[in-house]
């Protein structure tokens, strides 16, 4: 169980970084961080989720976000890869069992160019969404004016959708 908590904390760090680097076009200087102390360049490569039903999850992410499937470098039948933005990826991996309860603070955040149209599209799908405090069918507006909403995918992963700075600020 401790390993699971450590994994969730590590994912939280990666997901926080994804918040403003997913689904947008960036230049190489915008997607990498050169730490002069270490000399390493760091960039988000992919976000991976374990799912119970690969086909159901693939359909969900394709229908809700219109993600484009790309070649799976592993060539494993239980794994599918999708493009996020110009260089990041979402890896969906089917596993035999999933033992998790994921808090909303651990989420993938995706920015969209037309937040209102996206909200309308999920309402038409009858997809329940929430603001940060948890009120149904409400959105949050952060102090920096970024609007956001949250929903869960078929496996319980939280997804934040916002009108991030890369599009509107």
C-alpha positions in Angstrom: 0.0 0.0 0.0 2.9 2.4 0.7 4.2 1.8 -2.8 0.8 2.8 -4.1 0.8 6.1 -2.1 4.4 6.9 -3.3 3.3 6.2 -6.9 0.2 8.5 -6.5 2.4 11.2 -5.1 4.9 10.9 -8.0 2.0 11.0 -10.4 0.7 14.1 -8.7 4.0 15.9 -9.4 4.0 14.9 -13.0 0.3 15.8 -13.5 0.9 19.2 -12.0 3.6 19.8 -14.5 1.2 18.6 -17.3 -1.4 21.2 -16.3 0.1 23.9 -18.5 2.0 21.8 -21.0 -0.6 19.5 -22.4 -2.6 20.1 -25.6 -0.7 23.2 -26.7 2.0 23.8 -29.2 5.3 24.9 -27.6 8.7 25.7 -28.7 11.6 23.6 -27.5 12.5 26.2 -24.9 9.0 26.2 -23.5 8.8 22.4 -23.0 12.2 21.9 -21.4 13.8 23.1 -18.2 17.5 23.4 -18.1 18.7 23.1 -14.5 22.1 24.7 -14.4 23.0 22.9 -11.1 22.4 19.4 -12.6 22.9 20.2 -16.3 19.8 18.1 -17.2 17.1 19.2 -19.6 13.7 18.0 -18.5 10.4 17.8 -20.4 7.1 16.0 -20.0 7.0 12.8 -22.2 3.9 11.0 -21.3 1.2 10.3 -18.7 0.2 6.7 -18.2 -3.0 5.3 -16.6 -4.0 1.7 -15.8 -7.5 0.8 -16.8 -9.9 -2.2 -16.4 -11.3 -2.1 -19.9 -9.0 -0.8 -22.7 -11.7 -0.4 -25.3 -14.0 1.6 -23.0 -11.3 3.9 -21.9 -10.0 4.4 -25.4 -13.5 5.3 -26.6 -13.9 7.7 -23.7 -10.7 9.7 -24.4 -11.3 9.7 -28.1 -14.9 10.8 -27.8 -14.5 13.4 -25.1 -11.2 14.9 -26.3 -10.9 13.7 -29.8 -7.4 12.4 -29.1 -5.4 11.0 -32.0 -4.0 7.5 -31.6 -0.4 7.1 -32.4 1.9 4.1 -32.8 2.4 2.2 -29.6 6.2 1.8 -29.2 5.7 -1.3 -27.0 3.6 -3.1 -29.6 1.7 -4.8 -26.7 -2.0 -5.6 -27.3 -3.0 -4.2 -23.9 -1.5 -0.7 -24.4 -2.6 2.2 -26.6 -0.9 5.6 -27.0 -2.5 9.0 -27.8 -1.0 12.4 -28.7 -1.4 15.3 -26.3 -0.4 18.5 -27.9 2.6 18.4 -30.1 5.0 16.2 -28.1 3.3 14.7 -25.0 1.4 11.4 -24.9 -1.3 9.6 -22.9 -0.6 5.9 -22.5 -3.6 3.7 -21.6 -2.7 0.4 -20.2 -5.2 -2.4 -19.5 -4.4 -4.4 -16.3 -6.1 -7.3 -14.6 -7.1 -5.5 -11.5 -7.1 -2.0 -10.3 -7.0 -1.3 -6.6 -7.3 2.4 -6.2 -9.2 5.4 -4.8 -7.8 8.5 -6.4 -8.3 11.9 -4.8 -9.2 14.8 -7.0 -5.8 16.5 -6.2 -4.2 13.7 -8.3 -5.4 14.5 -11.8 -4.4 15.1 -15.3 -5.1 18.7 -16.4 -5.9 19.5 -20.1 -6.3 23.0 -21.5 -8.8 23.6 -24.2 -9.1 26.5 -26.6 -12.9 26.9 -26.3 -13.8 26.1 -22.7 -17.5 27.0 -23.1 -17.9 24.7 -26.2 -16.1 21.9 -24.3 -18.4 22.3 -21.3 -21.5 22.1 -23.6 -20.1 19.0 -25.3 -19.7 17.1 -22.0 -23.2 18.3 -20.9 -24.6 16.8 -24.1 -22.9 13.5 -23.2 -24.5 13.7 -19.7 -21.0 13.5 -18.2 -21.1 14.7 -14.6 -18.6 17.4 -13.8 -17.7 19.4 -10.7 -15.9 22.5 -9.5 -12.9 22.2 -7.2 -15.0 22.1 -4.0 -17.2 19.4 -5.4 -20.4 21.1 -6.5 -22.0 19.3 -9.4 -22.4 21.1 -12.8 -20.3 24.0 -11.6 -17.0 25.5 -12.6 -14.2 27.0 -10.6 -12.4 30.2 -11.5 -8.9 30.5 -10.0 -7.5 33.9 -8.8 -5.5 34.0 -12.0 -8.9 33.9 -13.9 -8.4 30.4 -15.4 -11.7 28.5 -15.4 -11.7 24.8 -14.6 -14.0 21.9 -14.2 -13.4 18.3 -13.1 -14.8 14.9 -14.0 -13.8 11.2 -13.7 -13.0 8.8 -16.5 -14.4 5.3 -16.5 -11.7 4.1 -14.1 -12.1 6.9 -11.6 -9.1 9.0 -12.7 -9.8 12.7 -12.2 -9.5 15.0 -15.3 -9.3 18.7 -15.0 -10.2 20.8 -18.1 -9.3 24.4 -18.1 -9.1 27.4 -20.4 -5.4 27.6 -19.6 -3.1 30.5 -20.0 -1.6 29.1 -23.2 -4.9 30.0 -25.0 -6.4 33.0 -23.4 -3.9 35.0 -21.3 
